Amino acid sequence: MSMAGVLAYRHDRSRSAFVFSMTDGAYNTDKLIEFLTELRTHFAGEKVIVIWDGLMAHRSRAMTAWLATQRDWLHVERLPAYAPELNPIEQVWGNMKSTELANLCPDTLDEVRVATEFGLTRVGSSYDLCQSFLDHTGLSL
């Protein structure tokens, strides 16, 4: 099971949103393109800037080619290598791992999925928490 997530912020900080997806197995280029396509629908055509790390699927030839066709709505900024402290989404994963998944000893993968979905929904429902993740990075809009 793997997760993909986006913390989204309005330029004036009036709103934030957390959008996530889970899949069996690992995210690859095709699954990430599908996630980004759903993201476009979620944001109803608004322009989006994505900040992401150096995951291989983010840098693949297929992803680079696809991104080149999406420039009307999507801009990607890459983080420097080994800089998770600059990525607000890393705060989400850490928060969830220290809360819902802390000391979890599941018998099934479905139990992990349920706890994860609960944690991700909790994070996504808190404007203040989403804002604090951005503030923690020191990045500004």
N, C-alpha and C positions, 0 to 999 in steps of 0.2 A: 504494500500500500504506500502510495506517495501522495503528497499534497502540493498544490500550486496555489499561490495566493497573491493578491494585490491589495495594498493599502492605497487608497485614492484620496486625494485632498483637493479641494477647490483652492485656487490661487489666493483667495482672500481668507482662507481658513474657516469659512462659514459652514462648511460641511465636510465630512469625511465618510468614506465607505470602505468596507472590507469585503472583497469578493474572493471566494475560494472554491477549489474543486479538489476532489480526491479520485484517485484511479488505482486499480490493481496494478501491481508492478511499478516500474519506474516511468517517469515522464521522459519522453523522447521528443524529438523535433515535431513529429506529426501531432502528438498529444498537446504540445504547447501551442502549436498553431491553432488547433481546435479551441483551446482555452482562450487564446487571444481573440479569436473570432467571436466567441461568446461574450468576451469583455466588450467588444465593439457594440454588440447588441445591447448589453447592459447599460452602457453609457450613451445609448441612442445617438450615435454619430458625433458626440462631442470629441474634441481633440484630446488625446491622452499622451502623457509622457510616462514611459516605463523606465524605472531604474532597476537594473538587475546585475547580478554577479556573473562570473565567468563560467557557469555551467556549460558543459560541452554542447548541449542541445541549444543553448542561447547563441552559440558561435558557429553552428554548422553552416555549411554551404546552402542547404535547403532553407534554413531560417533566414540567412542573409538575403537570399533571393526573394523570399516571401516578404520580408520587411521592406524591401525596395519597392514592392507593389502597394504598400500600405501607408505611404508617406502623407497622404491627404488627411489622415486622422491619428497616426501613431508615430511617435518619436521615441527612440531608445537611447538612454544614457547608460553607459557601462560603468560599473564601479571598478576601482583599482583592485588588482589581485590581493587577496588576503585582507579585505577590509569589511568584515561583516558588521562592524560597529557603525558603518555608514548606511546600512540597509535596514530601514524600518521594519521590514517583514521578518528579519531575524529576531526582533523583539517579540513579535507575535509568537513565533515558534518557541522561544525561550519561556515566555509567560505561560503558554499552554503546557509545556513539558514540566514546569514547576508547580502547576496547579492540577489540572485534570489528569495528567499522565504520571504525576509523581507517585511513586510506590504502587503503581497499578500492576497487578499480577493477573493478567487476563488468561482465561482458558481458551478463548477463541479470538480470531482476528476481528470478528464482528464486535466484540466487546471493546476493542481498541478503536474501531471505527465510530461507535456510539459515543465514547468518551471524547474522542477527537472532535466530532461534530458539535458536541455540547460546548467544548472549549472554544472552538472557532466561532460559534454563534454568540457566546458570551462576549468575546473580544469585539466582534462586529457590531454588537448592540451598544457599545460604550464609546460615545464620541470622545470623552475625556481620555480614555485609554488609547484610542487610535491617535489622538493628538500628542499624547505623551511619548508614543513610540517615535514619532517624527522629531519631537523636541530632543529626545535622547541622542539622536544622531548628530545634532548640531547643524543639520541642513535647514535652509530656509526656502520658502516658496517665493 
